[in-house]
């Protein structure tokens, strides 16, 4: 055969092939990382939209509950203004003012 040294063509070709294989592997890894990053961004975007919708729904429910509370309070004042419907109430007292 012949002497195989560090500078021989066979060794240099082997290093070159190995370097190309590593470069290809790194490119494949980077491409997969980019694809994974895009899919992760899609998941985060979908979750953010879902959370935003839930917050909007909770705000609407809160407003509806507050409106219902006000209506019940108004109904309470209207019922208290009718002393015949409130057993044991002193009919001499004027009803409370509505807020």
C-alpha positions as CSV (number, residue, x, y, z in Angstrom):
1,X,0.0,0.0,0.0
2,X,1.8,3.1,0.8
3,X,2.4,5.5,3.6
4,X,-0.7,7.1,5.0
5,X,0.1,10.5,6.5
6,X,-2.0,13.3,7.7
7,X,-1.5,15.1,4.4
8,X,-2.2,12.2,2.1
9,X,-5.1,12.4,-0.3
10,X,-7.1,9.6,1.2
11,X,-7.1,11.1,4.7
12,X,-7.9,14.6,3.3
13,X,-10.8,13.1,1.3
14,X,-12.1,11.3,4.4
15,X,-12.0,14.6,6.4
16,X,-13.7,16.4,3.6
17,X,-16.4,13.8,3.4
18,X,-16.9,13.8,7.1
19,X,-17.1,17.6,7.2
20,X,-19.7,17.5,4.4
21,X,-21.7,14.9,6.3
22,X,-21.6,17.0,9.5
23,X,-22.6,20.1,7.6
24,X,-25.6,18.2,6.1
25,X,-26.5,16.9,9.5
26,X,-26.4,20.5,11.0
27,X,-28.5,21.8,8.1
28,X,-31.1,19.1,8.7
29,X,-31.1,19.9,12.5
30,X,-31.6,23.6,11.8
31,X,-34.4,22.9,9.4
32,X,-36.2,20.7,11.9
33,X,-35.7,23.3,14.6
34,X,-37.3,26.0,12.4
35,X,-40.3,23.7,11.6
36,X,-40.7,22.9,15.3
37,X,-40.5,26.6,16.2
38,X,-43.2,27.5,13.6
39,X,-45.5,24.8,15.0
40,X,-44.8,26.0,18.5
41,X,-45.7,29.5,17.5
42,X,-49.0,28.2,16.0
43,X,-49.8,26.5,19.3
44,X,-49.0,29.6,21.3
45,X,-51.1,31.7,19.0
46,X,-54.1,29.4,19.2
47,X,-53.8,29.3,23.0
48,X,-53.6,33.1,23.2
49,X,-56.7,33.4,21.1
50,X,-58.5,30.9,23.3
51,X,-57.5,32.8,26.4
52,X,-58.6,36.1,24.9
53,X,-62.0,34.6,24.0
54,X,-62.3,33.2,27.5
55,X,-61.5,36.6,29.0
56,X,-64.1,38.3,26.8
57,X,-66.7,35.7,27.8
58,X,-65.9,36.2,31.5
59,X,-66.1,40.0,31.1
60,X,-69.5,39.6,29.4
61,X,-70.7,37.2,32.2
62,X,-69.4,39.7,34.8
63,X,-71.3,42.5,33.2
64,X,-74.5,40.4,32.9
65,X,-74.2,39.4,36.6
66,X,-73.8,43.0,37.6
67,X,-76.8,44.0,35.5
68,X,-78.8,41.2,37.1
69,X,-77.7,42.3,40.6
70,X,-78.8,45.9,39.9
71,X,-82.2,44.6,38.6
72,X,-82.7,42.5,41.7
73,X,-81.7,45.4,43.9
74,X,-84.2,47.6,42.1
75,X,-86.9,45.0,42.5
76,X,-86.1,44.8,46.2
77,X,-86.6,48.5,46.6
78,X,-89.8,48.3,44.7
79,X,-91.1,45.5,46.8
80,X,-90.1,47.3,50.0
81,X,-92.0,50.3,48.9
82,X,-95.2,48.2,49.3
83,X,-95.6,47.6,53.0
84,X,-98.5,45.2,52.6
85,X,-96.1,42.7,51.0
86,X,-93.5,42.9,53.8
87,X,-94.8,41.1,56.9
88,X,-94.1,42.8,60.2
89,X,-92.9,46.0,58.6
90,X,-93.9,49.3,60.2
91,X,-96.2,51.0,57.7
92,X,-95.3,54.5,59.1
93,X,-91.7,54.5,57.7
94,X,-91.2,55.8,54.2
95,X,-89.5,53.4,51.7
96,X,-85.8,53.7,51.1
97,X,-84.7,55.7,48.1
98,X,-83.5,53.8,45.1
99,X,-79.8,54.3,44.4
